[in-house]
Amino acid sequence: MARILSATALSRTKMDNIHGKERGQYPFIDVAYLAVPCLHCDNAPCIRAAKDGAIYKRPDGIVIIDPVKAKGQKKVINACPYSAISSKKIR
Ligand code: SF4
């Protein structure tokens, strides 16, 4: 099993990074969800933390993670101040 890095910006079919918060007690429980997408930062910390061009910004401003080059670069996960990068196991 391998791991890949992904940013929510790259996933157009589903949101990868959704934070949930529960409050209250049964039977009155309220759950709120907040999607945290990539913000395609200017001077992005994730790009500065990545080696070998694993993360780059396209001319149109979209930040892209190359999953092959980013393999094993766990420090880019912590570099994002918005926790928009996640690591997932793939088969
Ligand atoms: S630092 Fe986070 S929010 Fe900003 S471009 Fe990188 S992944 Fe996106």
Backbone and ligand atoms as CSV (ligand in chain L), in Angstrom:
chain,resi,resn,atom,element,x,y,z
A,1,MET,N,N,0.841,-1.172,0.000
A,1,MET,CA,C,0.000,0.000,0.000
A,1,MET,C,C,0.891,1.241,0.000
A,2,ALA,N,N,0.567,2.192,-0.805
A,2,ALA,CA,C,1.342,3.420,-0.909
A,2,ALA,C,C,0.529,4.580,-0.345
A,3,ARG,N,N,1.209,5.667,-0.141
A,3,ARG,CA,C,0.531,6.867,0.344
A,3,ARG,C,C,0.674,7.959,-0.692
A,4,ILE,N,N,-0.347,8.736,-0.845
A,4,ILE,CA,C,-0.251,9.885,-1.733
A,4,ILE,C,C,-0.640,11.128,-0.949
A,5,LEU,N,N,-0.170,12.241,-1.430
A,5,LEU,CA,C,-0.564,13.520,-0.860
A,5,LEU,C,C,-1.594,14.138,-1.781
A,6,SER,N,N,-2.558,14.767,-1.206
A,6,SER,CA,C,-3.530,15.451,-2.048
A,6,SER,C,C,-3.975,16.730,-1.371
A,7,ALA,N,N,-4.313,17.669,-2.159
A,7,ALA,CA,C,-4.919,18.896,-1.655
A,7,ALA,C,C,-6.343,18.919,-2.178
A,8,THR,N,N,-7.198,19.505,-1.417
A,8,THR,CA,C,-8.592,19.512,-1.823
A,8,THR,C,C,-8.772,20.196,-3.174
A,9,ALA,N,N,-7.857,21.051,-3.523
A,9,ALA,CA,C,-7.972,21.739,-4.802
A,9,ALA,C,C,-7.921,20.775,-5.972
A,10,LEU,N,N,-7.278,19.654,-5.767
A,10,LEU,CA,C,-7.101,18.720,-6.859
A,10,LEU,C,C,-8.261,17.757,-6.977
A,11,SER,N,N,-9.092,17.708,-5.980
A,11,SER,CA,C,-10.174,16.754,-5.991
A,11,SER,C,C,-11.462,17.463,-6.364
A,12,ARG,N,N,-11.869,17.329,-7.591
A,12,ARG,CA,C,-13.060,18.020,-8.052
A,12,ARG,C,C,-14.316,17.193,-7.826
A,13,THR,N,N,-14.150,15.917,-7.530
A,13,THR,CA,C,-15.312,15.059,-7.381
A,13,THR,C,C,-15.772,14.924,-5.940
A,14,LYS,N,N,-14.923,15.212,-4.987
A,14,LYS,CA,C,-15.323,15.135,-3.587
A,14,LYS,C,C,-14.415,16.043,-2.761
A,15,MET,N,N,-14.885,16.379,-1.587
A,15,MET,CA,C,-14.084,17.195,-0.693
A,15,MET,C,C,-13.291,16.264,0.207
A,16,ASP,N,N,-11.993,16.407,0.204
A,16,ASP,CA,C,-11.141,15.551,1.011
A,16,ASP,C,C,-11.037,16.024,2.449
A,17,ASN,N,N,-11.118,17.305,2.649
A,17,ASN,CA,C,-10.777,17.848,3.950
A,17,ASN,C,C,-11.984,18.559,4.546
A,18,ILE,N,N,-12.788,17.818,5.282
A,18,ILE,CA,C,-13.979,18.381,5.890
A,18,ILE,C,C,-13.878,18.209,7.397
A,19,HIS,N,N,-13.927,19.324,8.103
A,19,HIS,CA,C,-13.855,19.300,9.553
A,19,HIS,C,C,-15.273,19.280,10.114
A,20,GLY,N,N,-15.506,18.402,11.055
A,20,GLY,CA,C,-16.817,18.305,11.684
A,20,GLY,C,C,-16.743,18.684,13.154
A,21,LYS,N,N,-17.775,19.342,13.637
A,21,LYS,CA,C,-17.820,19.701,15.060
A,21,LYS,C,C,-19.203,19.376,15.591
A,22,GLU,N,N,-19.216,18.627,16.685
A,22,GLU,CA,C,-20.480,18.261,17.321
A,22,GLU,C,C,-20.643,19.063,18.601
A,23,ARG,N,N,-21.896,19.348,18.917
A,23,ARG,CA,C,-22.161,19.982,20.206
A,23,ARG,C,C,-23.537,19.529,20.689
A,24,GLY,N,N,-23.745,19.639,21.969
A,24,GLY,CA,C,-24.995,19.204,22.558
A,24,GLY,C,C,-24.915,17.771,23.037
A,25,GLN,N,N,-26.037,17.301,23.556
A,25,GLN,CA,C,-26.127,15.934,24.044
A,25,GLN,C,C,-27.375,15.295,23.469
A,26,TYR,N,N,-27.332,13.984,23.340
A,26,TYR,CA,C,-28.467,13.237,22.823
A,26,TYR,C,C,-29.703,13.545,23.639
A,27,PRO,N,N,-30.832,13.808,23.088
A,27,PRO,CA,C,-31.168,13.714,21.668
A,27,PRO,C,C,-31.025,15.027,20.914
A,28,PHE,N,N,-30.446,16.030,21.528
A,28,PHE,CA,C,-30.324,17.343,20.871
A,28,PHE,C,C,-28.869,17.584,20.489
A,29,ILE,N,N,-28.507,17.056,19.379
A,29,ILE,CA,C,-27.128,17.155,18.905
A,29,ILE,C,C,-27.118,17.978,17.627
A,30,ASP,N,N,-26.149,18.870,17.557
A,30,ASP,CA,C,-25.968,19.694,16.370
A,30,ASP,C,C,-24.581,19.383,15.799
A,31,VAL,N,N,-24.515,19.151,14.524
A,31,VAL,CA,C,-23.246,18.864,13.872
A,31,VAL,C,C,-23.050,19.881,12.754
A,32,ALA,N,N,-21.889,20.496,12.764
A,32,ALA,CA,C,-21.566,21.460,11.714
A,32,ALA,C,C,-20.335,20.961,10.962
A,33,TYR,N,N,-20.330,21.174,9.665
A,33,TYR,CA,C,-19.203,20.757,8.842
A,33,TYR,C,C,-18.631,21.968,8.121
A,34,LEU,N,N,-17.325,21.976,8.024
A,34,LEU,CA,C,-16.654,23.059,7.316
A,34,LEU,C,C,-15.644,22.460,6.347
A,35,ALA,N,N,-15.862,22.687,5.085
A,35,ALA,CA,C,-14.913,22.231,4.075
A,35,ALA,C,C,-13.719,23.180,4.059
A,36,VAL,N,N,-12.532,22.613,4.054
A,36,VAL,CA,C,-11.318,23.429,4.041
A,36,VAL,C,C,-10.563,23.135,2.746
A,37,PRO,N,N,-10.840,23.925,1.723
A,37,PRO,CA,C,-10.164,23.692,0.442
A,37,PRO,C,C,-8.803,24.376,0.395
A,38,CYS,N,N,-8.026,24.009,-0.589
A,38,CYS,CA,C,-6.783,24.720,-0.864
A,38,CYS,C,C,-7.146,26.139,-1.289
A,39,LEU,N,N,-6.397,27.098,-0.790
A,39,LEU,CA,C,-6.672,28.498,-1.099
A,39,LEU,C,C,-5.752,29.034,-2.194
A,40,HIS,N,N,-4.905,28.170,-2.736
A,40,HIS,CA,C,-4.010,28.542,-3.839
A,40,HIS,C,C,-3.251,29.819,-3.490
A,41,CYS,N,N,-2.585,29.756,-2.354
A,41,CYS,CA,C,-1.915,30.932,-1.779
A,41,CYS,C,C,-0.861,31.519,-2.717
A,42,ASP,N,N,-0.718,32.834,-2.640
A,42,ASP,CA,C,0.461,33.479,-3.208
A,42,ASP,C,C,1.602,33.179,-2.250
A,43,ASN,N,N,2.784,32.958,-2.778
A,43,ASN,CA,C,3.946,32.628,-1.951
A,43,ASN,C,C,3.601,31.469,-1.009
A,44,ALA,N,N,3.056,30.401,-1.557
A,44,ALA,CA,C,2.513,29.287,-0.768
A,44,ALA,C,C,3.586,28.575,0.051
A,45,PRO,N,N,3.322,28.408,1.352
A,45,PRO,CA,C,4.276,27.689,2.203
A,45,PRO,C,C,4.487,26.246,1.773
A,46,CYS,N,N,3.450,25.621,1.221
A,46,CYS,CA,C,3.598,24.219,0.784
A,46,CYS,C,C,4.588,24.119,-0.366
A,47,ILE,N,N,4.592,25.109,-1.245
A,47,ILE,CA,C,5.530,25.090,-2.372
A,47,ILE,C,C,6.947,25.290,-1.871
A,48,ARG,N,N,7.097,26.173,-0.891
A,48,ARG,CA,C,8.440,26.404,-0.333
A,48,ARG,C,C,8.951,25.172,0.401
A,49,ALA,N,N,8.051,24.405,1.014
A,49,ALA,CA,C,8.462,23.219,1.774
A,49,ALA,C,C,8.739,22.015,0.887
A,50,ALA,N,N,8.181,22.013,-0.309
A,50,ALA,CA,C,8.323,20.845,-1.192
A,50,ALA,C,C,9.674,20.852,-1.895
A,51,LYS,N,N,10.175,19.661,-2.123
A,51,LYS,CA,C,11.438,19.506,-2.849
A,51,LYS,C,C,11.146,18.972,-4.247
A,52,ASP,N,N,12.082,19.209,-5.138
A,52,ASP,CA,C,12.040,18.647,-6.497
A,52,ASP,C,C,10.800,19.058,-7.282
A,53,GLY,N,N,10.228,20.205,-6.973
A,53,GLY,CA,C,9.061,20.667,-7.726
A,53,GLY,C,C,7.822,19.830,-7.493
A,54,ALA,N,N,7.738,19.189,-6.327
A,54,ALA,CA,C,6.595,18.318,-6.038
A,54,ALA,C,C,5.283,19.095,-5.962
A,55,ILE,N,N,5.370,20.345,-5.577
A,55,ILE,CA,C,4.188,21.208,-5.559
A,55,ILE,C,C,4.546,22.468,-6.342
A,56,TYR,N,N,3.664,22.847,-7.212
A,56,TYR,CA,C,3.948,24.025,-8.033
A,56,TYR,C,C,2.643,24.749,-8.344
A,57,LYS,N,N,2.798,25.966,-8.808
A,57,LYS,CA,C,1.630,26.773,-9.168
A,57,LYS,C,C,1.588,26.934,-10.676
A,58,ARG,N,N,0.463,26.595,-11.244
A,58,ARG,CA,C,0.302,26.761,-12.684
A,58,ARG,C,C,0.170,28.246,-13.016
A,59,PRO,N,N,0.374,28.605,-14.260
A,59,PRO,CA,C,0.233,30.019,-14.645
A,59,PRO,C,C,-1.147,30.597,-14.330
A,60,ASP,N,N,-2.163,29.738,-14.280
A,60,ASP,CA,C,-3.502,30.254,-13.959
A,60,ASP,C,C,-3.741,30.363,-12.449
A,61,GLY,N,N,-2.719,30.049,-11.647
A,61,GLY,CA,C,-2.834,30.237,-10.202
A,61,GLY,C,C,-3.231,29.003,-9.417
A,62,ILE,N,N,-3.507,27.910,-10.082
A,62,ILE,CA,C,-3.896,26.685,-9.394
A,62,ILE,C,C,-2.652,25.985,-8.845
A,63,VAL,N,N,-2.695,25.629,-7.568
A,63,VAL,CA,C,-1.590,24.906,-6.940
A,63,VAL,C,C,-1.804,23.409,-7.161
A,64,ILE,N,N,-0.771,22.755,-7.649
A,64,ILE,CA,C,-0.848,21.337,-8.002
A,64,ILE,C,C,0.188,20.550,-7.206
A,65,ILE,N,N,-0.229,19.380,-6.723
A,65,ILE,CA,C,0.707,18.454,-6.092
A,65,ILE,C,C,0.963,17.306,-7.058
A,66,ASP,N,N,2.232,17.073,-7.349
A,66,ASP,CA,C,2.607,15.904,-8.147
A,66,ASP,C,C,2.743,14.736,-7.177
A,67,PRO,N,N,1.828,13.762,-7.216
A,67,PRO,CA,C,1.847,12.698,-6.207
A,67,PRO,C,C,3.085,11.826,-6.277
A,68,VAL,N,N,3.690,11.715,-7.423
A,68,VAL,CA,C,4.902,10.895,-7.535
A,68,VAL,C,C,6.073,11.621,-6.874
A,69,LYS,N,N,6.248,12.883,-7.210
A,69,LYS,CA,C,7.349,13.643,-6.624
A,69,LYS,C,C,7.134,13.927,-5.145
A,70,ALA,N,N,5.891,14.020,-4.723
A,70,ALA,CA,C,5.599,14.360,-3.324
A,70,ALA,C,C,5.661,13.158,-2.387
A,71,LYS,N,N,5.795,11.983,-2.943
A,71,LYS,CA,C,5.819,10.778,-2.118
A,71,LYS,C,C,6.917,10.883,-1.065
A,72,GLY,N,N,6.537,10.686,0.180
A,72,GLY,CA,C,7.489,10.707,1.291
A,72,GLY,C,C,7.786,12.089,1.842
A,73,GLN,N,N,7.260,13.134,1.225
A,73,GLN,CA,C,7.541,14.492,1.703
A,73,GLN,C,C,6.456,14.926,2.699
A,74,LYS,N,N,6.486,14.318,3.848
A,74,LYS,CA,C,5.438,14.576,4.838
A,74,LYS,C,C,5.477,15.993,5.397
A,75,LYS,N,N,6.600,16.666,5.276
A,75,LYS,CA,C,6.662,18.008,5.864
A,75,LYS,C,C,5.787,19.010,5.113
A,76,VAL,N,N,5.409,18.694,3.881
A,76,VAL,CA,C,4.518,19.618,3.172
A,76,VAL,C,C,3.115,19.622,3.801
A,77,ILE,N,N,2.756,18.517,4.453
A,77,ILE,CA,C,1.451,18.459,5.121
A,77,ILE,C,C,1.398,19.508,6.226
A,78,ASN,N,N,2.450,19.578,7.003
A,78,ASN,CA,C,2.494,20.542,8.107
A,78,ASN,C,C,2.749,21.964,7.625
A,79,ALA,N,N,3.245,22.107,6.416
A,79,ALA,CA,C,3.549,23.444,5.899
A,79,ALA,C,C,2.288,24.238,5.590
A,80,CYS,N,N,1.199,23.552,5.306
A,80,CYS,CA,C,-0.036,24.262,4.960
A,80,CYS,C,C,-0.728,24.762,6.230
A,81,PRO,N,N,-0.882,26.061,6.388
A,81,PRO,CA,C,-1.526,26.594,7.596
A,81,PRO,C,C,-3.024,26.312,7.668
A,82,TYR,N,N,-3.599,25.846,6.580
A,82,TYR,CA,C,-5.040,25.574,6.548
A,82,TYR,C,C,-5.363,24.084,6.587
A,83,SER,N,N,-4.347,23.261,6.745
A,83,SER,CA,C,-4.527,21.799,6.770
A,83,SER,C,C,-5.256,21.296,5.533
A,84,ALA,N,N,-4.941,21.892,4.410
A,84,ALA,CA,C,-5.617,21.508,3.171
A,84,ALA,C,C,-4.961,20.304,2.497
A,85,ILE,N,N,-3.785,19.911,2.974
A,85,ILE,CA,C,-3.091,18.770,2.376
A,85,ILE,C,C,-3.259,17.568,3.281
A,86,SER,N,N,-3.605,16.451,2.678
A,86,SER,CA,C,-3.756,15.227,3.462
A,86,SER,C,C,-3.004,14.097,2.787
A,87,SER,N,N,-2.729,13.085,3.562
A,87,SER,CA,C,-2.040,11.910,3.073
A,87,SER,C,C,-2.979,10.728,3.197
A,88,LYS,N,N,-3.114,9.986,2.126
A,88,LYS,CA,C,-4.051,8.858,2.142
A,88,LYS,C,C,-3.374,7.611,1.620
A,89,LYS,N,N,-3.790,6.491,2.181
A,89,LYS,CA,C,-3.301,5.210,1.687
A,89,LYS,C,C,-4.060,4.852,0.425
A,90,ILE,N,N,-3.321,4.360,-0.548
A,90,ILE,CA,C,-3.970,3.879,-1.763
A,90,ILE,C,C,-3.537,2.444,-2.005
A,91,ARG,N,N,-4.331,1.702,-2.705
A,91,ARG,CA,C,-3.991,0.291,-2.985
A,91,ARG,C,C,-3.493,0.143,-4.398
L,1,SF4,S1,S,-0.381,26.371,1.703
L,1,SF4,FE1,FE,-2.263,25.101,1.784
L,1,SF4,S2,S,-3.887,26.472,1.096
L,1,SF4,FE2,FE,-1.956,27.425,0.493
L,1,SF4,S3,S,-1.569,26.689,-1.606
L,1,SF4,FE3,FE,-0.546,25.251,-0.235
L,1,SF4,S4,S,-2.062,23.599,0.109
L,1,SF4,FE4,FE,-3.160,25.369,-0.718
